[in-house]
Amino acid sequence: MTANMQIKIGIIGGSGLDDPDILEERTEKYVDTPYGKPSDALIVGKIKNVECVLLARHGRQHTIMPTDVNYQANIWALREEGCTHLLVTTACGSLREEIQPGDIVLIDQFIDRTTKRAQTLYDGRSSSPPGVCHIPMADPFCTQTREVLLEVARTLGVKCHARGTVLTIEGPRFSSRAESLMFRQWGADVINMTSVPEVVLAKEAGLCYASIAMATDFDCWREHEEAVCVDNVLKTMKENANKASSILLTAIPQICKQDWSQTIKSLKMTAQSSIMLPKH
């Protein structure tokens, strides 16, 4: 696997970043999976001659709430389409003074507070792959991909935090102030509603997964700050979306120049060796 191996980038666009116009030569592809249909059509095309597949996490009309996103189908569909990497965007609230609305955070850890979501592709249904997958999650996000994104963000002059812990809540409500303060004590840096189980399933699928988290607000922990509301989130998202787009457009050709053979081999081996097959 040299620099010209077949790299294909899946892009999962979160709130505010699911614009198909970033792709050239694009076609729509509606697919089905063992888990049902993904959130929307896969938009297949190219960014600067690199094969890419774009998927709107909440559907293109933003009709699917975080709990109801079919994460299993989304990840399965992108892997079946031949993606080696997943670059995703997510809106998040900041739990730290130093992470200002408008900043980008390249998250490297998560704390899971979701309660209703399928977290494995090996879920025991007859159409799923056999076995139970005990996937290691010490390092959920792909370090090599995060390094490319960080370098690009710095080159572009975007204010970017090199790491951070995201706490994923079930939603769709925002946190109470007591929760927000507790999450800060737990060591979380930002809060969102979609990183889990997406990153977990990507790890099971052996994909290089990295997330560009865009801080839109300060959640509600700050005493004299206006508490988070949808209007302000959307306003900051619009301002932020072009930052995330420019990072993606610059990073994608850079990713293609690197050698991914070891990273991808290691991810696939980890995924494979985590499966306990049923005894016959």
Protein Blocks (a to p, Z undefined) as FASTA:
>chain_A
ZZkbccdddddddehiacfklpghiacdddddfkbpcfbdcddddeehiacddddfkojn
lpacfklpcfklmmmmmmmnopabdcdddddddfbfklcghiacddfbdcdfbfkbcfbf
blopakbcedjddddfkbmbafklmmmmmmmmmmnopacdfbdcddddfbjbdcdfklmm
mmmmnopabdcfklpmklmmmmmnopacddddddfbehjmbmklccddfklmmmmmmmmm
mmmmmmmmmmmmmmmmpcfklmmmmmmmmmmmmpccddZZ
